[in-house]
Structure formats: structure tokens, C-alpha cells
């Protein structure tokens, strides 16, 4: 456990926030600091063919130690952290033998990680928990995954009696801004399938995710003195509100769960002459997903007819449900499920209310479900990870390698 803690802290204390406004890959220069360290770490533990390309995509190989044919499989994680909250100067706190009570993250600022509010904490009484100091995110998303993969590979190198086929490792930049798989060379990676170690609580195993699109509605109004505006003024902000008002009122993130889809208006900027509405569309069901996009088109057409074509709609698909690509090779889920059960973990198979690199990679020809990395409360100051969950994730990786060789 101490080895896991030491390696994890060595990664989270390197700032790797990505930047959605940047057009480079990686989107921030500081991601190179951890990327270069990871290259050296992978070499140091004994992996071969360790490479890093011009965009900071890292790949490495653990060679097979069996003589019969075994599928090449992979494990993938991302090293950037979310731009939603600061990742600069992370000061982790280690709480041993957690007692189930509130954890004071920052006494001076009265920042409390409360088990009353974040009741998932109560699953980990008696365990060792790593938290923030309340001023930054932690970076368990997804440096926990990276830590687990590195330690699992290190363990397999030191224990050649555990039989496995060729294992490929991939670490990517910019996952948090939706670009983690954009420049991933699937052919070079050369695996038959892979797993992202990027889930949350212990036991999670996911192969369904949202179909996703983003939309921008732009409205051009006409400003006229309000005293003389009848029949002349076109108020772009009011039109924006009318369009939003016609979306299904209860199909929003805060009122949906499981496989229920939604429209999420994440910003509106407006004045009389110009207004912009930004929103995302999410649904696990492809038909309903397409119906949601069609509804936006119908609403824009309706108000364009009423207001002399003053509205434009930009609609862009982001990713699709990887279930379509995973179900034909469902044995890769069965292997992961058995690996968890073999080490005493109850698998939690559920749909992701979001997306992962695995979704895009699955459509690029690399089936890639998602496995827990152990962290909770990602992208904010209340992020934490139980060390025992990370330890179990290491065991799951090792067992998957072993089970694949035994099939």
C-alpha cells in the first residue's frame, strides 16, 4: 500500500490541467512534465518498446511469457486533469483508519468533506483515504488509473510465474476536454481489446455510455427604442428564452438518472441584438438521441419562420454509445467480471452517464470498456480515493492478464 501511495503522490503533485481553449496537443505544456516522467517510470519497471510521440501519447509493452497464442490486450489511462478546478500545488492528506466522521480538509477556510453529505465515504470506514487540502482537486481522475497500471505491470515483471500474453499500455493527454482519443494510434497500439482504468468506486465495470452532441444556437435581433418598438424590435434574449422554454422541462441532468437522457443548457449569453445558447444533448438510446437533435432543428425552424430567419443552429456529434461495439465481443466484459469476483469484489455493471476515451476508441476499432480506478467526487476540492480501492484495481489488472492467458 505504501508503494501505491508514494507513486500516486508523485503523479498528483505534478500539475497537468488541460485547456479546452488551446488548439495544441497536448493542450498545455505542463502535461509534458508528467508525460516525460511516465516514460522514465515505464522503462524503470522493465517495460519495452516505450514510446512517446509528438503529441505526448505514451505506449509501452510487457512481452508475453507464454508459448501459446494469447490475444494482445491493453490498459489505458489519461494523465491530464480537469480544467474545472485548480490542479496547481496539490497538497494531499492521508487519513489512516478512517472513522466515518467528517474530514476537515482546510480548517482555515472551513472546508469539510462530510460523510453526511458524501455518504459514499461510509463504505470506507477503517481504510486509508487520500484527500485534498480543500484548495485543489486531487487528480485521482485519472492518476489513480495510471498508478494502478504502472504498479500492476511492475508486479507482473517481478512475478514471471504469473502467465500472461503481450500487454500494451497507453497513457493519453487531454481526455478531460474530450480529445484523449483523437490522436491515439490504434494500429500502432496493436491490441485486440483494452480497458480504460477511469471509473469511480470499487467494482464499477462499464460498457454503456451516452450518445452525445453539442449544440450552439445563435440569434440575431434588432434593437429599437422601446417606446417605438412595436412591430420592429426583435429581442434575441427573449427568443432564446422561448426556445429553451419549449425543451422538455424535466429532461435535465438534475432530474434524470440511469439511462434517462437530457438536454443541458450550460450557458446563455444575451442582449437585444445578439444571444447565444450553448447546450449538450445526451441519451443512451440512439433513436431518442436523434429525436432530441431533431427537436432542436424543429424549434429553430419554427422561430426562424416567426422571426425572419434570424437564428442559426450548429449541431455537432461528440461520441456514441460503445455498447454497440462491446456486445459483439462480450467476453471481454466477462473476463473483467470474473477477475473482480476472483479477488472478492462485487462487480457493479451500470451505464456511464457520460463518456470515456473508451467510447471513441471502441469506434476506432479498439473495443474498450471502463473499469474502476477508485476515486470519488472528481473535478473538485472534495475529491478523494481509498488506497485499498487502488490496491484492488491493481489486483484486477493482474487477474485480467492471467485470465486472458488461460482462456
TAMO-V407460 format. One record per helix or strand. SS is the DSSP state (hx for helix, st for strand). FROM is the first residue (numbers start at 1). TO is the last residue. Records with the same first field share a line. If there is no record, write none. Layout:
SS = FROM-TO ; FROM-TO
//
This chain:
hx = 2-12 ; 31-44 ; 119-124 ; 140-158 ; 175-177 ; 186-189 ; 226-228 ; 236-245 ; 253-255 ; 286-306 ; 323-329 ; 331-342 ; 357-363 ; 387-406
st = 17-17 ; 48-52 ; 58-62 ; 73-78 ; 81-81 ; 93-95 ; 103-106 ; 111-113 ; 129-131 ; 167-172 ; 193-199 ; 204-206 ; 211-220 ; 222-222 ; 234-234 ; 262-270 ; 274-283 ; 311-319 ; 348-349 ; 367-372 ; 375-376 ; 384-386
//
